[in-house]
Amino acid sequence: MVDNSSPDNRRVMVIGLDGATFKLIRPWIEDGTMPTLRRLMKKGASGVLTTTLPPISSSAWASFATGKNPGKHGLVDFVHPRENSYQISIVSPQQRGSKAIWNLLSDQGRKVGIVGMPVTYPPEEVNGYMISDFLTPSASDDYTYPLSLRDELERAVGGFPLLPDERYRSTKFTDRFIADMVTDVERRLEGALYLLDNKEWDFFFLLFWSSDMLQHETWRLLDESHPEHDPQAAEQYRGLVVDFHRRLDDAVGRLLAKVGPEDLVVVMSDHGFGPVHSFFLVNNWLREIGLLKLKRRPLTRLKYTVFKLGFTPLGVFSLVKAMRLGFLRRRFRFQRGGGLMKRLFLSFDDVDWPRTKAFAVGSFGQIYINQTGKRPQGNVQPGKEYQDLREEIATRALEIRDPRTGESVVERVYLREELYSGALLEKAPDLVLQSRNWEYMAFGHADFGASHIVEPIFGMSGHHRPDGVVFLAGEGIKEGAKLEGASIMDLAPTILYSMGISVPSDMDGRVLSEAFTAEFLSKVKVEYSDESTDREVGRDDYSEDDEEEIRERLRGLGYVG
């Protein structure tokens, strides 16, 4: 007879609620709007889950999957400057320098089902199945492993949605936008239930992505202190936002009905959320303080002249929004590799790299030093010159003031070694500028999005915070336990431990032993393995056209402005 209570036979279900934060959902948990999460909180362990810095999904989910910090797995954002280049590239799973939990479990002979995990296109071969994420190019049909699963899902449930429909985002049709987010939850649930009923699994992961997109768009409706808060719109649409969360909670409940009392359930988010008020144009600031130089050619001078007059990507988007043509934002691309928009607008093509010492790429103030030996036209020498320049940037960044209020824009500056450690540290940005109260979104992806250092934000009203959520429930988990100081890197070792599998000693996370009962801890001892979980980093896997499409999609989802 099989002992289902043994860790060797325990199954684990992980449900990701992207961007979920107690700041928003705690009142709905307490008043019964979200009864499934309320039950999990009562019957299991729960608490704030601290994520990676900056708090961005590509990096955070990779840290969940590997149990490591970004300096070891190598993913720090959705985009990054390529090695020995200034070309901006989209992240891909080949760049992940560590085995993920699905690799480790596959090696142990456990069956895995991975659905919607970010940065999994193209999907890997696993002992089970994998459906990739929203970074899948629209023309690609190889987003499942095995490939036959795509057609099977098409026949069974009409296919699986890789990302929510954003056609009504940033338009006057807020109700239609929210309805599309609900539809995404329902379709993902339908596909997941089919998989759970028809496929073997020991470890199952499913991500609901629409919770993140919804908050990017609708935070202003719930936050009366937000500069864009409209009481009339809030009254009109708040009920729809609450209903979305009620339906999301119900979907979680229906999934949990597929597990037994001996199994482990993890419901979590990759980061939290909060208000965002303004854009911070980091490259404009670097240009103003003389660390980023433009070419002296006539074309660049002309583009810079009209740039100062307001002919910028944000200026065009503002006009589009004012004319209530928000739907055009999906067709209007202001950063295309060598395309029309780079010829029209000031861009990295206009940067004089031999005279430039620093540049920014990313939505959280990530700054890269143009270092000799690291970039093709680098001019900053390693050692003292490099360290002195970082110190100068850090000091001057803390002096930046919002011209509208006189308040500081940057609250803290991190040197990369303060945030990351490991063999892939050199891939990380040299500095990260954390904005005051996280209320400024850096505008690094569009090269030069507007002509000022600070601009009013539009197209979103909420953005990421470091404080996510986690709920653990199942046999051996303490009822009502409150988790303190939990990190997203702790979940992989905790899951492996709960399944009776040795924890790799090169993971940065720890087993959340405080979540387990004394009886379970005495029965199942934490064991460690010295076998390395590193893996070779490969090349990018996107074509130029695919990268252009995915970059625009990231922008639509709120990651690129």
N, C-alpha and C positions, 0 to 999 in steps of 0.2 A: 504494500500500500504506500502511495506517495505521501510524504509529509509536506503538505502545502504551507505549513508554518515555518519551514526551514528557509533561511536566506537564499540557499542555493536554488530554490524553486519560486522565490518571490518575483513578481512582475512589478514594473514601475511605469506609471503614466505621468508624463510631464505635460502640462498645458500652459502655454505661454500667452499671457494677455499683454501684448506689447504696449509699453508706456504706462501701465496701470500704477496708480499712486493712491496711498491712503488719504492724501489731502482731498481727493475727489470722492473716492468710493466709501470711505469709512462711515459717513452719515447714512449712506444707502445700505451698508451692511447692518448698521445698528437699528435702522427702522424697518428692516425686513424686505426692502426693495431687492436686495441681492441675497436671498435665503441660502443658496448653496455656499457662498463664501462665509456667511454667518455660521453655518453648520461646521465648515472646516475650521474656522477660528475657534469654535467651542470644543470640537472633538480632537483637534490636533495642535500643532505648534505654528506660530505665525509671527511675523515681524517685518520691519523695514529691511530691505535687501540693498546694500550699498553696491553700486556698480563701478565700472571703470571710468576713468577720467581721460578725455572728455566723455560724457555719457551719451554715446552714440551706438546704435544697434549693431552695426557690423562688428565692432570691437567687443561690445558687451556679450553678445551671444557666443562669440568665439571663446571668450573667457569662461562662460558657462560650460561650453562643450569640452574645453580642454583642462579646466581647473587652473589655468595659468594667466599671468598678466600679459598685456600686449607685447612686451619686450621679448617674450618667449614664443608666442604664437604669431606675431608679426602683423596683425590686422589692427590698424589704429583709426581707420575711417573708411567710408565707402570709396573715396578717391585719394590718390596720393601721387606725388611726383615719382616717375619711374627712376630706377637706379641709373646713375650717371646720365641724367637727362633732366629737362624741364617740362617734358610732356606729362600731362595729367592723365592718369590711368584709373580705370575702374577696378576695384578689388575683386579677386576670384579665389576659389577654394585652393587652387594650386599654390597660392601665396601663404597659406596657413602652415606654419612650420612645426606643427605638433599634431599628433593623433587626437581625434575627438572621441568622446565617450562612445559613439557608435562604432568607431574602429576598434576600441578596446573590447567592447562587448562582443563584436563579431569575432574577434580573435579568440574569445572564450567560448565560442559556439552558441552564444545567445542570439535569439532572433530580435531584430530591431526594425522599427518602422519610424522613419523620420519624414515629417510632413511640414514643409514651409519654413524650415530653418534658414535664416538669411545666410548668404554667401555659400550656397551649395549648388550653384549651377556652374558647370555641368555636374550632375549627381555622381556620387562615388559608388563603386561596387561595394555592397555590404551584404551581410548575412541576413537578408530580409528585403526591405524595399526602401526607396527614398524618392520623395517628390520635392523638386527644388523650389526656388523662391521667386520673389518679384524681380530679381535681377536677370531673369530668363529673357532673352531677346524674343520679340513677338513672332519672328519668322522661324524660331527653333521649335522642333517637335521632340527633342531628346531630353525632356525635362523630368523623366522618370527613370528609375532603375528598379526592376528591369524595364526595358523599353515597352514591352507588351502591356505594362500596367496602365500606360496612357490610354490605349484603346479599350482596355477593360473598364476603366472608370468612365470613359465616354459612353459605353454601352449601358453601364449600370446606373449612373447618376447624372449623365449629361456632361461629364468632364469635371475637372477640379480647378477652381479659380486660383491663379497664382498671385493675384493682387486685386484689391477692391477697385471698383469702377469709380474714377475720379472726374467724370465728365461735368458734374455740377459743382465741383470745388471752386471756391472763390467766385461764385455767381450769386444772383439774388434767389436762386432756388435752393435755399438751405434745407428745406423739407425733403427735396428729392435727393440731395446729397446724403442726408442721414438715412433715408430709405435704402440707398445703395449700400451703405455700411451694414445695415441690418441684413440685406440680401447676401452680402459676403459672409456674414456669420452663419447664416442658414445653409448656404451652399457648402461651406467648409465643414460644417457639422454633418451634413448629409454624406459627404465623401468620407469623412473620418469614421462615421458609424459603419459604413459599408466595409471599410478596411478592417475595423476591429472585429466585425462579424465574420469576415471571410479570409483573414490572413493570420498566421501564427505570429505571436509577438511576446517577447519578454520585456522589451523596453519600447515604449511608444511616446513620440513627441509630436505635438501639434501646436502651431502658432496661429493665434488670431491677430492679424495685423491691423484690422480696421479700427481697433481701439486707439492706436497711435494716431492714425490719420484723422480720426474724429476730433481728438483733443487739439491737434494742430489748428484745426479749422474753427472749433466752437468754444475754445476756452473763454473768449470774451463774453459769451452768453451767460456763463456761470460765475464769472468774477466781476463783481460790481466795481472793483477798484481799477479795472483795466481801462486804459485810455479809449479803447474802441467799444466799451460796453454801451449797448443800446437797450434801455429798459423795455422798450416796446418789442424789439426782436427777442429779447430774453424771455419775455412773457409768452411770445408766440411759439418759440422753439424749445424752451427748456424741457417741457414734457417729453418731447421726442428724444432728447439726449438721455433723459432718465430711462425712457422705455428701451433705448438701445442697450443700456447697461443691464436692465432687467432681462432682456433677451440673451445677452451674453452670459449672464449668470445661469440662466436656464440651460444654455448650450453646455456649459461646464457640468451642470448636474446630469444631463443626459449622457455625457461621456463617462462620468464617474460611475454611472450605473453599470458600466462594463467591467469594473474591477471588483475583486473580492475583498473581504475585510483583512486578509493577510497581505494584500498588496500595498505598495507605497504610492501615494498620490502627491505630486508636487504641482502646485499652481503658483505661477511666478510672473514677474515682469522683468524686462531687461534694464529698465531705468524708470524714473518717475517723470513728473510733468509739472509745469507751472507757467505763469504768464511770460510772454516775451513782448517787448514794447518797441524795440528799435533795431535797425541794422547797424552793424559796426563794420565799416569798410577798412579792413586792416591794411590792404595794399595801398590805399590812398594815404593812410597815416605813414607807412614806411616810405612812400614817395615824398611826403611833405618833410620828413626829417632827414631826407637825403640818403637813405639806405637802399632805395629802389630807384633806378634811373631809367628814363625813356630814351629811345633812339633819337638822334638828331636829324633824321631824314625828313624831307618835306611832308611825306604822307603822314607820318606819326605826328608831326607838328600840327597838321591840319586836323587830324582826329582829336588831338588834345584840345585844340581851340574850340571845336564844337562840343567836346566833352564838358568843358568848363561852362558852356552855355546851356547845358542840360540835356544834350543829346546822348543819353545813356540808356542802358537796359532798364533800369528802374524807372526812368522818366517815361519810356515807352509803355511799360507795364502800368504805370499810374494813369496814363491817358486811356489805355484799354479798359482799366477798371472804372474810371470816371464815366466812360461811355457805356458801361454795363455790358462789356463784351468779354467778361472774364473767361468765357469758354475758349477764346482765342489763345489763352496762355499755354494751352496744350500744343498749339501749332507753331507758336512763336519761340524760336530757340535763339538765345543770345550767346551761347558758347558752343560753336560747332567747329570741329577740327578743320581749319583751313577754309571754312565755308563763308557764306555771305555775311553772317553776323560778325565774324572776326575781322572781316574787311571793312565793315561799317563802323564798329565800335572799337574803342581803345581796348587792347587785350595784351596777353603775354607775348604776342607776336611783336608788340611794340616796345618790349622791355630790352634795354641795353644790358645784356647779361654780364659782359666783362666789367662793367662799372657798378653792377648791382651787388649788394652785400646780403640782402635778406628778402624773402618773399613769403606770402601766406597762401595756404591751400587748406580749405576746410571751413566748417561752420561753427567752430569753437575757438577761433583765434590761434590756430596752429601755425607757427612760423618756422621756416626752414632757412638755415644759413647757407649761403652760396660758397661752400668750402672748397678749397683747392684739393684736387684728388678725389672729390666726391661728385662734383658737378663738372660738366665739360668745359665751362668757362668760369669756374670758381676762382675767387680772388681773395678769400679769407683763409689765412694760414692756420693749420691746426695748432693747438697749444694755446699760448698766451693771447694771441690776437683773437682767436675763436672765443676764448673764455671772456675776454674783456668786452667783445661785442655783445655777447649774450647778457652780460651784466648791464651794459649800457641800454640795451633794448628793454630789459626788465625794469630798470629804474625809470626810463622815460615813459614806459607804458602806464605805470602807476600815476603819472602826472596828467594823463589824458582827461579832459573835461568835456562833458556834454555841453555844447554851446547853448542849448535851450534852457538848461537848468543850472549849469555850473557844477554839477555833481560828477564824481569820478565815474569813468566808464569801466575801467579795469579794477577789479577787487584784489586779484592775486595773480602772480606769474609763477608758473611751474617750469623749472628746468627738466628736461626729459628724464634725467636719472632720478628725479624725485618721484616720478610716476611709474617708471618702467625699469625692468632689469632683465637681462638675458642676452642670448646670442644674437637676437634680431634688434637690439636696441638702436643700431645705426639706421634702421628704417624709420624710426619714430621722428616726429618733429623735434626741433631743437628746443623750442619753447612752446608753452600753451598759455594763452591769456584767458583767464577766467573773468567774465564780465561781472559787474556789480549785481548781486542777487540773481545772476543768470538771466537777466532781463534784456540783454543785448545778444542778438544772433550775429555772429561774424559772417561777413559776406565774402569769403575767400574764393568760392568756386567760380564766380563769374569774372575773375580777374579784376575788373574795375566796374562795379555795378552802378555806381553813381558818383557824382563829383565831390561829395562831401565825405567827412569821416563818419558822421552819424546821420542817419536818415530815419524818418518814421517807417515803421514796418507795415507791410500789407501782405495779403495772401495767406497769412496765418496769424494767430494770436496766442498760441501756446507752443512751448518748446521743452526740451528735455531737462531733467534734473537728475542728480545722482541717487535719489532715494526711491528705489522700486519697492515691490512687495513680494512676500513669499508665504505660502501656506504648505505645511506638511501634515499628512494624515495617513493612518494605517496602523497595522499591528506594530507595537513597540514604540509608537510616538506618544509622548506625554499629552494628556488632554489639557487644553487651555494654556499650554506653555507659551511664554512670551520670549521671542528670540531677540537678543541684543547683539549688535556688532556683526551680524551675518553679512558675508560678502558673496557676490555672484560667483566667485571662484570656489566657494565652499560647496557648491551643490554637486559637482561631479564627484569629488571624493566621498561626499555623504551618500550619494546614490550607489556608488560602487560598494561602499561599506555595507549598506542595507541589503545588498544582493549577495553578500558573502565573498566579495572579490577584493583582492589586495589593492591598496591605494598606491599608485606610483609615487615614489618619493620626490620626483621632480615637479609635481604639482605644487602650486603656491597656496591653494586653498586647503582648508582643514575639514575634518569630519565635524559636523555640528552635533557633537555628542550631547549637548544640553537639550536637544529635541527628543532624545530617546529616553525611555524608562530605564531605571536601574536594572530591572530584570533583563531587558534586552541587551544592555551593555555588558552584563555579566555573562550572558549566553553567547554573544557574538563579540569577539575581540577585534579591535582594529589591527589589521596587518598591513605591512608596507612592502612594496616591491622596488628593487633598485634598477629594474630594467627601464631604459630610456624610452620616453614616448615622443621624442623628437622625430621629425621626418624631413626629407629634403624639400626645399622650396622650389617650385617650378615656375614656368613662364606664364604670362597673362594669356587668357584664352578667348578674349573678345576681338572681333574684327573692328576696324575703325568705324564702320557704320553701326555695328552693335553697340560700341561704346557711346557713340553719339546718342543713340536711342535711350540707353540706360541712364546716361547723365541727365537727359531731359525728364525721364521718369522719376529719378531721385528728386529733381527739382519740384515736380508735381506732388511728390509725397512729403515735401517739407524739409528735405535735407540740404537743398542747395539754394533756397531762397526763391 
